[in-house]
Amino acid sequence: HNQSMMGNRTGRTKLDQAELQNLLHQTTYEETAVHAWHKVFSTTCAGGRLTVDQFGNLFNTFFPGRNSEQFCEHVFRTFNTSKSGGMSFTEFLIAVHVTAQGSQEEKLKWTFKLYDVTGDGVLTLEEVTQVLETTNNILDHNQNSKSLLQNKAKELFTKIDINGSGALTEDQFIANCLHQREP
């Protein structure tokens, strides 16, 4: 991605043509939808960048009373591809697109990045366990026991770690997940 097209300028209320063309190319959204999303984004974050706290507040609007801070940090880290600490409108809209309308492969790439907590391009059982624990804090009011979650994580990881190496690259993760779905 060309950084100049990532919408890194702040204080902007109008979507520039280069960013609009980039988003029309990278998503399936029509121009009117991109402008509508931009209006919502600009209203939420006046500075033109969504911070992790603003993202968490937005998330808590939809899931009130949930222990979501760590989960939001994982999701924000995944979407903030520029690693700038502030999510641009382009990063935000691509994230919305991938999670809502993305192909199976795009969603698997996003899932890999979500679980790759260290960002080293390799997925481990420890990372899967960590993200499952934070997800459980949001979804389960009864809070599954840590040992039950570790067993779930191990079962999940064993299913996708076909060769038993204990670590998966993004390509291996996607291929193995797609393989699991075949009849």
QUIFEN-V334830 format. One record per pair of residues at least 12 apart in sequence whose ideal C-beta (glycine too) atoms are under 6 Angstrom apart, sorted by the first residue. I is the first residue (numbers start at 1). J is the second residue. Records with the same first field share a line. If there is no record, write none. Layout:
# QUIFEN-V334830
I: J / J
This chain:
# QUIFEN-V334830
5: 18 / 19 / 22
6: 82 / 88 / 90
7: 19 / 88 / 89 / 90
8: 88
10: 47 / 48
11: 48
12: 48
13: 42
15: 38
23: 93
26: 94
27: 97
28: 101
37: 93
38: 89
41: 89 / 92
49: 86
50: 87
51: 86
52: 76
55: 72 / 76
56: 72
59: 72
66: 138
67: 137
68: 138
70: 134
71: 134 / 135 / 138
74: 114 / 131
78: 113 / 114
79: 91 / 95
98: 110
108: 174 / 177
112: 170 / 173
115: 127 / 128 / 131
117: 130
122: 167
123: 168 / 173
124: 167
125: 157
128: 153 / 157
129: 150 / 153
132: 149 / 153
133: 149
136: 149
160: 176 / 177
162: 176
